[in-house]
Amino acid sequence: MTNGPILYTKHKHWLNRLVLIIASLVIFSVSAQQEVHFKVVDQFGAPVANAVVSTDGAVLDGAETTAVMDQINKQFAPHVLVVQKGQSVRFPNSDDIRHHIYSFSQPKPFEIRLFKGEESIPVTFDQPGVAVLGCNIHDQMIGYIYIADHELTTVTNENGEAILHTRATEFNIWQAQLSSSHSERLYITRDASDIGLQKVTLNLLEERKAHVKQRKFSRKFSSGEP
């Protein structure tokens, strides 16, 4: 009559140990990462928004989902969208007017002709790099899609601040105004024992708007009237 309760107690004991082991592994995994804080400013000390900080590491969940680059008040929203290589992007138009968006950039030349609402189909970005977006109708519209090559990434906010959870010591910083080609990245390192604020200064060019001459896109990539 005593075998049952004793066996149950032993099983319960091992179950409790297993739970403790799993909990310890989770705690170790979390503690193995650090919150690396970045503060990005320009050559004048002003905070820099929309700078992408990246490093090698396991990509977080969500890389298989379809990202969204909207069009709101004649602007791309967000101004900088980060995706992983192989990820697709939808381009809904939330404005009450039509847009005609395009990119000449090497990672993914494409064109979505005059459309409103949800008419466009997703575009897959299967090469790493930066795609510069424009609108064939509204020259002031310019946006960027940063295609990461399976990297950990974060984007600075309006205060120039961003956080990465990693123990990495080598990072790349990208910002659209770092170069006229919009492709250059700044390489930085940190001491692994330095868990303080990582301040980065970028020498930025004056922001340039899309050019009217880019309206030749339709004749290059398609035929017929919009």
C-alpha positions in Angstrom: 0.0 0.0 0.0 3.0 2.3 0.4 4.6 1.9 -3.0 2.1 4.2 -4.7 2.7 7.3 -2.5 6.4 6.8 -2.4 6.7 6.5 -6.2 4.5 9.6 -6.6 6.8 11.5 -4.2 9.9 10.5 -6.1 8.3 11.6 -9.4 7.3 14.9 -7.9 10.8 15.4 -6.5 12.4 14.9 -10.0 9.7 17.1 -11.6 10.6 19.9 -9.2 14.3 19.5 -10.0 13.6 19.6 -13.7 11.6 22.8 -13.3 14.5 24.4 -11.4 17.0 23.3 -14.1 14.8 24.8 -16.9 14.3 28.0 -14.9 18.1 28.2 -14.3 18.8 27.8 -18.0 16.3 30.5 -18.9 17.8 32.9 -16.3 21.3 32.1 -17.6 20.3 32.8 -21.2 18.7 36.1 -20.3 21.6 37.2 -18.1 24.1 36.2 -20.8 22.7 39.2 -22.8 23.4 42.8 -22.0 21.3 45.9 -22.6 23.7 47.9 -24.8 22.5 51.5 -24.9 23.4 53.7 -27.8 23.2 57.5 -28.2 23.8 58.7 -31.8 24.4 62.4 -32.5 25.6 64.3 -35.5 28.7 66.5 -35.9 26.9 69.3 -34.2 25.8 67.2 -31.2 22.1 67.0 -32.3 20.4 63.6 -31.8 20.1 61.5 -34.9 16.9 59.6 -35.5 16.5 56.7 -38.0 20.0 55.3 -37.6 20.2 51.6 -37.8 22.5 49.8 -35.3 23.3 46.2 -36.2 25.4 43.3 -35.1 25.8 39.6 -35.7 23.4 37.5 -33.7 20.3 35.3 -33.7 17.4 37.1 -35.5 14.3 37.6 -33.3 11.0 36.1 -34.2 9.1 38.0 -36.9 11.5 37.7 -39.8 9.0 35.5 -41.6 6.1 38.0 -41.3 5.2 40.6 -43.9 6.4 44.1 -42.9 4.5 47.3 -43.7 5.7 50.5 -45.3 2.7 52.8 -45.4 2.1 56.1 -47.1 0.6 58.8 -44.8 0.4 62.6 -45.5 2.6 62.2 -48.6 5.3 60.6 -46.6 6.6 57.0 -46.2 5.8 55.6 -42.7 8.1 54.7 -41.2 10.8 56.8 -42.7 13.2 53.9 -42.3 11.9 50.3 -42.3 14.2 47.4 -41.3 13.6 43.9 -42.6 15.6 40.7 -42.9 16.8 39.3 -46.2 14.0 37.3 -47.8 11.3 39.2 -46.0 8.3 40.7 -47.9 6.9 44.2 -47.5 3.4 45.5 -48.1 2.9 49.1 -49.3 -0.6 50.2 -48.4 -1.6 53.8 -49.3 -3.5 55.4 -46.4 -3.7 58.7 -48.2 -6.8 59.8 -50.1 -4.7 60.3 -53.3 -2.8 58.0 -55.5 0.9 57.3 -55.2 3.3 55.7 -57.6 6.3 54.4 -55.7 9.6 53.0 -57.0 13.2 52.2 -56.2 16.2 52.2 -58.4 18.4 50.7 -55.7 20.5 47.6 -56.5 19.1 45.3 -53.8 15.6 45.5 -55.3 14.6 47.7 -58.2 10.8 47.8 -58.4 7.8 49.9 -59.3 4.2 50.0 -57.9 2.2 52.1 -60.4 -0.6 54.5 -59.5 -2.7 53.0 -56.7 -4.8 53.7 -53.6 -5.6 51.7 -50.5 -4.5 48.0 -50.4 -4.2 47.6 -54.2 -0.5 46.8 -54.2 1.0 43.3 -53.8 3.9 42.6 -51.4 7.5 43.0 -52.6 10.1 40.5 -51.4 13.6 41.8 -50.6 16.0 38.9 -51.1 19.3 40.8 -51.2 20.9 42.7 -48.3 21.5 46.4 -48.6 19.4 49.6 -48.6 16.5 50.4 -51.0 15.8 54.1 -51.4 12.1 54.7 -52.1 10.5 57.6 -54.0 7.2 58.6 -55.5 6.8 59.4 -59.2 4.2 62.0 -58.3 5.4 63.6 -55.1 9.1 64.5 -55.2 9.2 65.2 -51.4 8.5 61.6 -50.6 11.6 59.6 -49.8 12.0 56.5 -47.6 14.4 53.7 -46.9 14.2 50.0 -46.5 17.2 48.5 -44.7 17.6 44.8 -45.6 19.6 43.1 -42.9 21.6 40.0 -43.6 20.3 38.0 -40.7 21.5 40.6 -38.1 20.3 41.9 -34.8 19.1 45.4 -35.5 17.6 48.4 -33.8 16.7 51.9 -34.9 17.3 55.1 -33.0 14.3 57.2 -31.9 13.9 61.0 -32.2 16.3 61.4 -29.2 19.0 59.4 -31.1 18.6 56.5 -28.6 18.4 52.7 -29.2 19.0 49.5 -27.3 20.3 46.1 -28.3 20.2 43.0 -26.1 23.5 41.4 -26.9 27.0 40.7 -25.7 28.5 41.6 -29.0 31.4 44.1 -29.1 31.3 45.0 -32.8 28.6 47.0 -34.4 27.7 48.8 -37.6 25.8 52.1 -37.8 23.9 53.1 -40.9 22.1 56.4 -41.5 20.8 57.7 -44.8 22.9 60.9 -44.6 26.2 59.2 -44.0 26.9 59.1 -47.7 25.4 60.2 -51.0 25.1 56.6 -52.0 23.0 55.9 -48.9 24.9 52.6 -48.5 27.9 53.3 -46.2 28.0 52.1 -42.6 30.2 53.1 -39.7 32.0 50.3 -37.9 32.4 50.7 -34.1 33.6 48.5 -31.2 33.1 48.6 -27.5 34.8 47.0 -24.5 32.8 43.9 -23.4 33.1 45.1 -19.8 31.7 48.6 -20.7 27.9 48.4 -20.0 27.6 52.2 -20.0 26.1 54.4 -22.7 27.7 54.0 -26.1 27.9 57.5 -27.7 28.4 57.6 -31.4 29.0 60.7 -33.5 28.1 60.7 -37.2 29.3 63.2 -39.8 26.2 63.6 -41.8 25.5 65.1 -45.2 22.6 67.5 -45.8 19.5 65.5 -46.6 18.6 65.4 -50.3 15.2 65.0 -51.7 14.1 62.9 -54.6 14.8 64.3 -58.1 12.3 65.0 -60.8 14.5 63.1 -63.3 13.7 59.9 -61.5 10.3 60.0 -63.2 11.9 58.2 -66.1 11.4 54.9 -64.1 8.2 53.9 -65.8 9.8 54.1 -69.3 12.7 52.0 -68.1 10.9 49.3 -66.3 7.4 49.2 -67.9 5.4 50.3 -70.8 2.0 51.8 -71.4 0.2 54.5 -69.5 -0.4 54.5 -65.7 
